[in-house]
Amino acid sequence: MNKIDEFEELRPLLFSIAYRILGSVGEAEDAVQETWLRYDGSATRVASAKAFLSATVTRISIDVLRSARVRREEYVGPWFPEPLLSDPYEDPARSAELADSVSMAALLLLERLSPLERSVFVLREVFDFGFDEVAGAVGRSEAACRQLLVRARRHMRAGRPRFEADGQERQELATRFFDALRGGDVGGLRDLLAADVQLVGDGGGKAPQLARAVSGTENVARLLVSVIPLLARIGVTFEPREINREPGAIFRDRDGKVLHVFALDVVDGQIRTIRSVINPDKLGHLGPVADAWAVDRQVKQARLADHR
C-alpha cells in the first residue's frame, strides 16, 4: 500500500488513541492530522506504519495534553470530555476494554493520571500494545513504562465503582428513564436514581449551567420534571443516543440545533450520575449548535407565565 492507504486504514485507531489521551474530539482530530503531515513529510520508509503512526500520534497527544491541563485548571465549573457518538475503531477481541475506556466516567478517571501514565495505560491496557511499542511511543524504557502502568492501574481501580451494569441492563434502564422524563413521572424517576445520584453540568462559563451539582434522588427527580416540560413547551426535543458507548441523549432546540447532551452513568442497576454537556465549544462536532442563552431566557419566560 502507498502512504495514503496505510494512513487511512489506521486512521480509526489513531483517532481512538488520541481521543482517550485527550478527551477532546477536536484535539484528537488535529493530532491525527498532524500525524499524517509528519508521516507524509518523512523521507524514511518505516518498517511498520502502525508502530510509527501510533507512536507519533501518542507523542503529539502528550504534548497537547500537557498544554490542555493548564487550561483545564482555569476552566469555569466542572470539566467533562467532549461527547463522542461513535468510536471509529473496532476490535472484537478487545470490545470490552474499548467500551469501558471511552465512557465519561473512565475518561474523568484518566484525567487524574499524568500524561505519561495516561498514555501508557491507553496503549497497553486498552489497545494491548507490547511494552517495547509503548516504550518507543512515550520515549521511556520498558521498565519505566511498567512502573507507569502499575501506578495508572492503581489510580484507575481506586476510582472505579464496585459493581457495573452490563450493556443490556444499562440500555433498558435508560429507556425507562427517558420514558419517565417525557411523562414527567417523578415516582418513575425516583425508582431509577441512586440515593447519592448527582446531576452535574459542564457549561465552561459559555452557557447557562447549574451553580453546583444537584444531589440526591428527590432533588434530581424534581428538578428534571420541573425543567423538561418547560423545555418541551418551547420546542426543545431530545433523542436517546449512545454517548461514549453509554446511554445518553442529545437535546435540540426548535430548529434542530444541538442544545446539550446527557450522559448517564449506570452503576449496580441505578443511575448514579447524569452529566450534562452544554458548553458550545464541545458540541460543534455534533452539528449546528443552539443559542443556549436564548433557550434559557425562553424557559424563564415560560416559568413566569405559569406564575401569572
JONOR-V613138 format. One record per pair of residues at least 24 apart in sequence whose C-alpha atoms are under 10 Angstrom apart, sorted by the first residue. I is the first residue (numbers start at 1). J is the second residue. Records with the same first field share a line. If there is no record, write none. Layout:
I=J, J
This chain:
3=36, 39, 40, 45, 49
4=36, 39, 40
6=48, 49, 50, 53
7=32, 35, 36, 39, 40, 49, 50, 53
8=36
9=50
10=49, 50, 53, 54, 89
11=35, 36, 50, 53, 54, 88, 89
12=87, 88, 89, 90
13=50, 53, 54, 87, 88, 89, 90, 91, 127
14=50, 53, 54, 55, 56, 57, 58, 88, 89
15=54, 57, 87, 88, 89
16=87, 88, 89, 90, 98, 102, 122, 127
17=54, 57, 58, 61, 89, 119, 122, 123, 126, 127
18=54, 57, 58, 59, 60, 61, 62, 64, 65, 119, 122
19=61, 81, 82, 84, 87, 102, 107
20=61, 81, 98, 101, 102, 103, 106, 107, 110, 111, 118, 119, 121, 122, 123, 126
21=58, 61, 62, 64, 65, 107, 110, 111, 115, 116, 117, 118, 119, 120, 121, 122, 123
22=58, 61, 62, 64, 65, 66, 68, 69, 81, 82, 107, 110, 111, 115, 118, 119
23=65, 80, 81, 82, 83, 84, 102, 104, 107, 108, 110, 111
24=65, 68, 80, 81, 82, 83, 84, 282
25=81, 82, 83, 84, 282, 283, 284, 285
26=82, 281, 282, 284, 285
27=61, 64, 65, 68, 82
28=57, 60, 61, 64
30=57, 60, 61, 64
31=56, 57, 58, 59, 60, 61, 62, 63, 64
32=56, 57, 58, 60, 61
33=57
34=60
35=59, 60, 61
51=129, 133, 134, 136, 137
52=133, 136, 137
53=137
54=123, 129, 133, 134, 136, 137
55=123, 133, 134, 135, 136, 137, 138, 139
56=136, 137, 138
57=137
58=116, 119, 120, 122, 123, 134, 137, 138
59=115, 116, 119, 136, 137, 138, 139
61=115, 119
62=114, 115, 116, 118, 119, 138
63=115
64=115
65=111, 114, 115, 116, 118
66=114, 115, 116
69=111, 114, 115
72=204
74=204
75=202, 203, 204, 205
76=202, 203, 204, 205, 206
77=200, 201, 202, 203, 204, 205, 209, 210, 211, 212, 213
78=200, 201, 202, 203, 204, 212, 213, 275, 277
79=108, 111, 200, 201, 202, 203, 204, 277, 279
80=104, 105, 107, 108, 111, 200, 201, 202, 203, 204, 275, 276, 277, 279, 282
81=105, 107, 108, 111, 202, 244, 277, 282
82=243, 244, 261, 277, 279, 281, 282, 283, 284, 285
83=242, 243, 244, 245, 248, 250, 260, 261, 262, 263, 276, 277, 282, 283, 285, 286
84=242, 243, 244, 245, 246, 283, 285, 286
85=241, 242, 243, 244, 245, 246, 248, 250, 285, 286
86=242, 243, 244, 245
87=243, 244, 245
91=127
94=125, 126, 127, 128
95=126
96=126
97=122, 125, 126, 127, 128
98=122, 125, 126, 127, 245
99=126, 167, 244, 245, 246
100=126, 244, 245, 246
101=125, 126, 244, 245
102=126, 243, 244, 245, 246
103=243, 244, 245, 246, 247, 263, 264, 265
104=243, 244, 245, 246, 263, 264, 265, 275
105=159, 160, 161, 244, 263, 264, 265, 273, 275
106=156, 159, 160, 244
107=244
108=156, 159
109=152, 155, 156, 157, 158, 159, 160
110=152, 155, 156, 159
112=152, 155, 156, 159
113=148, 151, 152, 153, 155, 156
114=148, 151, 152
116=140, 145, 148, 149, 152
117=145, 146, 147, 148, 149, 150, 151, 152, 153, 155
118=148, 149, 151, 152, 153
119=145, 148, 149, 152
120=145, 146, 147, 148, 149, 150, 152
121=145, 146, 148, 149, 150, 151, 152, 153, 156
122=149, 152
123=149
124=149
125=149, 152, 153
161=266, 267, 268
162=267, 268
163=266, 267, 268, 269
164=265, 266, 267, 268, 269, 270
165=265, 266, 267, 268, 269, 270, 271
166=266, 267, 268, 269
167=245, 246, 247, 266
169=266, 268, 269, 270
170=246, 247, 264, 265, 266, 267, 268, 269, 270, 271
171=242, 246, 247, 248, 266
172=247, 269
173=247, 264, 266, 269, 270, 271
174=240, 241, 246, 247, 248, 249, 264, 265, 266, 270, 271
175=240, 247, 248
177=264, 271
178=238, 239, 240, 248, 249
180=221, 225
181=221, 224, 225, 227, 228, 229
182=225, 228, 229, 232, 237, 238
183=225, 228, 229
184=221, 222, 224, 225, 226, 227, 228, 229
185=221, 222, 224, 225
186=217, 218, 220, 221, 222, 223, 224, 225, 226
187=218, 221, 222
188=221
189=217, 218, 220, 221, 222, 224, 225, 271
190=216, 217, 218, 219, 220, 221, 222, 270, 271
191=217, 221, 270, 271
192=217, 221, 266, 269, 270, 271, 272
193=217, 218, 220, 221, 266, 267, 269, 270, 271, 272, 273, 274
194=266, 267, 268, 269, 270, 271, 272, 273
195=270, 271, 272
196=220, 271, 272, 273
197=221, 265, 270, 271, 272, 273, 274
198=265, 271, 272, 273, 274, 275
199=223, 224, 262, 264, 272, 273, 274, 275, 276
200=262, 273, 274, 275, 276, 277
201=260, 261, 262, 274, 275, 276, 277, 278, 279
202=260, 261, 275, 276, 277, 278, 279, 280, 282
203=260, 276, 277, 278, 279, 280, 281, 282, 292
204=277, 278, 279, 280, 281, 282
205=278, 279
206=278, 279, 280, 281, 292, 293
207=259, 260, 277, 278, 279, 280, 281, 291, 292, 293, 294, 296
208=278, 279, 292, 293, 294, 295, 296, 297
209=276, 277, 278, 279, 292, 293, 296
210=276
213=274, 275
214=274
215=272, 273
216=272
217=271, 272
220=274
226=303
227=299, 303
228=299
229=299
230=298, 299, 300, 301, 302, 303, 306
231=295, 296, 298, 299, 302
232=299
233=298, 299, 302
234=295, 298, 299, 301, 302
235=295
236=295
238=262
248=274, 275, 276
249=276
250=276, 277, 286
251=278, 290
252=288, 289, 290
253=289, 290, 291, 292, 295
254=290, 295
255=288, 290
256=287, 288, 289, 290
257=284, 286, 287, 288, 289, 290, 291
258=283, 284, 285, 286, 287, 288, 289, 290, 291, 292
259=283, 288, 289, 290, 291, 292, 293, 295
260=289, 290, 292
261=286
